[in-house]
Amino acid sequence: MRLIQNMSTIAEYPTPESSSKRIIKIAVIGGSGVGKTALVVRFLTRRFIGDYERNAGTLYSREVQVDGEQVAIQVQDTPGVHVVGNSLSCQDQVTHSIQWADAVVLVYSVTDCRSFELIGQLHQQLRASRPGAGVPVALLANKADLQHLRQVDPQQGLGLAARLGCPFYEVSASENYSQVHAAFRLLCTRLALPVPVPAPATSAEKRKSCLIPRPKSPNMQDLKRRFKQALSAKVRTATSV
């Protein structure tokens, strides 16, 4: 796994010696202390590390197999966000990460109701930063193992995900790798799908599209009948006068 400290000076990746031809960029966004870094490291290395320094915005990258294809994954671990007055802290950094990413993971902690309430504002920021882009989103509720400290019920997370129109996972970065892997893999799989390219038109189809359709021949018997009806109507009108 490569660790890139400064996103603004990131070099192109994969490198020339890399075997990957495709890059998947994921931004992980959420409140302070929800476990974003733990989730990222858990996904990319399978390991859990309990203590981390305060995150200033770190970019991790690694090559993985997604459905048999070698893919380079870059995960942007953003600083923790909180509400300051009527706006969000680190708003410029969050906006930059959203605009950079192919997909976004929104994270809250089940032990912190404020981090849950923040998700709606973060989703609004996402839509404002990428209007009409249709960026894939996943909602993760972390620290599910801390049941004695729970403040947010699973049904609340499911309801929020339904309103946002995105998949929902309640996970524990400290106890279960498979849950974390499933959430990130869903986004990777969606993004790794090849973009369908329309098949070139055959020569027969091209000739057909260039032809001007011939108008149908008029029905002569029908025309004669209508002419006689119109003529008889004029005769009746003249007679009545």
ChimeraX attribute file (.defattr): number of C-alpha atoms within 10 A of each C-alpha:
attribute: neighborCount
match mode: 1-to-1
recipient: residues
	/A:1	13
	/A:2	10
	/A:3	12
	/A:4	17
	/A:5	13
	/A:6	11
	/A:7	14
	/A:8	8
	/A:9	8
	/A:10	10
	/A:11	9
	/A:12	8
	/A:13	16
	/A:14	19
	/A:15	11
	/A:16	9
	/A:17	6
	/A:18	12
	/A:19	12
	/A:20	18
	/A:21	13
	/A:22	15
	/A:23	21
	/A:24	19
	/A:25	21
	/A:26	26
	/A:27	24
	/A:28	27
	/A:29	26
	/A:30	26
	/A:31	26
	/A:32	19
	/A:33	16
	/A:34	22
	/A:35	23
	/A:36	28
	/A:37	26
	/A:38	20
	/A:39	28
	/A:40	24
	/A:41	18
	/A:42	22
	/A:43	22
	/A:44	20
	/A:45	12
	/A:46	15
	/A:47	16
	/A:48	18
	/A:49	12
	/A:50	10
	/A:51	9
	/A:52	9
	/A:53	6
	/A:54	11
	/A:55	14
	/A:56	13
	/A:57	20
	/A:58	16
	/A:59	20
	/A:60	21
	/A:61	20
	/A:62	17
	/A:63	20
	/A:64	15
	/A:65	12
	/A:66	16
	/A:67	12
	/A:68	7
	/A:69	12
	/A:70	17
	/A:71	22
	/A:72	22
	/A:73	23
	/A:74	25
	/A:75	25
	/A:76	26
	/A:77	25
	/A:78	23
	/A:79	23
	/A:80	22
	/A:81	20
	/A:82	18
	/A:83	15
	/A:84	9
	/A:85	7
	/A:86	6
	/A:87	10
	/A:88	16
	/A:89	16
	/A:90	17
	/A:91	15
	/A:92	10
	/A:93	15
	/A:94	25
	/A:95	16
	/A:96	15
	/A:97	25
	/A:98	25
	/A:99	17
	/A:100	15
	/A:101	18
	/A:102	21
	/A:103	23
	/A:104	26
	/A:105	20
	/A:106	22
	/A:107	27
	/A:108	29
	/A:109	28
	/A:110	28
	/A:111	22
	/A:112	19
	/A:113	14
	/A:114	16
	/A:115	24
	/A:116	23
	/A:117	14
	/A:118	19
	/A:119	21
	/A:120	15
	/A:121	13
	/A:122	22
	/A:123	16
	/A:124	12
	/A:125	17
	/A:126	20
	/A:127	15
	/A:128	12
	/A:129	16
	/A:130	15
	/A:131	10
	/A:132	8
	/A:133	11
	/A:134	10
	/A:135	16
	/A:136	19
	/A:137	24
	/A:138	21
	/A:139	24
	/A:140	28
	/A:141	26
	/A:142	25
	/A:143	22
	/A:144	22
	/A:145	17
	/A:146	13
	/A:147	12
	/A:148	8
	/A:149	12
	/A:150	16
	/A:151	15
	/A:152	21
	/A:153	15
	/A:154	16
	/A:155	9
	/A:156	12
	/A:157	20
	/A:158	18
	/A:159	12
	/A:160	19
	/A:161	19
	/A:162	12
	/A:163	10
	/A:164	16
	/A:165	13
	/A:166	13
	/A:167	17
	/A:168	20
	/A:169	19
	/A:170	23
	/A:171	24
	/A:172	23
	/A:173	30
	/A:174	19
	/A:175	15
	/A:176	15
	/A:177	18
	/A:178	14
	/A:179	17
	/A:180	24
	/A:181	18
	/A:182	14
	/A:183	20
	/A:184	20
	/A:185	15
	/A:186	15
	/A:187	20
	/A:188	23
	/A:189	12
	/A:190	12
	/A:191	19
	/A:192	17
	/A:193	10
	/A:194	7
	/A:195	7
	/A:196	6
	/A:197	6
	/A:198	6
	/A:199	6
	/A:200	8
	/A:201	10
	/A:202	9
	/A:203	9
	/A:204	8
	/A:205	10
	/A:206	11
	/A:207	10
	/A:208	11
	/A:209	11
	/A:210	8
	/A:211	8
	/A:212	7
	/A:213	8
	/A:214	6
	/A:215	6
	/A:216	6
	/A:217	6
	/A:218	8
	/A:219	8
	/A:220	9
	/A:221	9
	/A:222	9
	/A:223	11
	/A:224	11
	/A:225	11
	/A:226	12
	/A:227	12
	/A:228	11
	/A:229	12
	/A:230	11
	/A:231	11
	/A:232	12
	/A:233	12
	/A:234	11
	/A:235	11
	/A:236	10
	/A:237	9
	/A:238	9
	/A:239	8
	/A:240	6
	/A:241	5
